[in-house]
């Protein structure tokens, strides 16, 4: 499990981080109801962070 933290992020900070992850190819952010998809690269990044 990732380290838990008590720091909260604002909505703006979350959107900024998500955009950065999209730019890195870890997420695909769709408009509307389709939502956000994590890519294979994103899954690999999470596995490395957990490892």
Secondary structure, DSSP 8 states (H G I E B T S, - for coil): ----------HHHHHHHHHHHHHTTSEEE-SGGG-EEE-HHHHHHHHHHH-
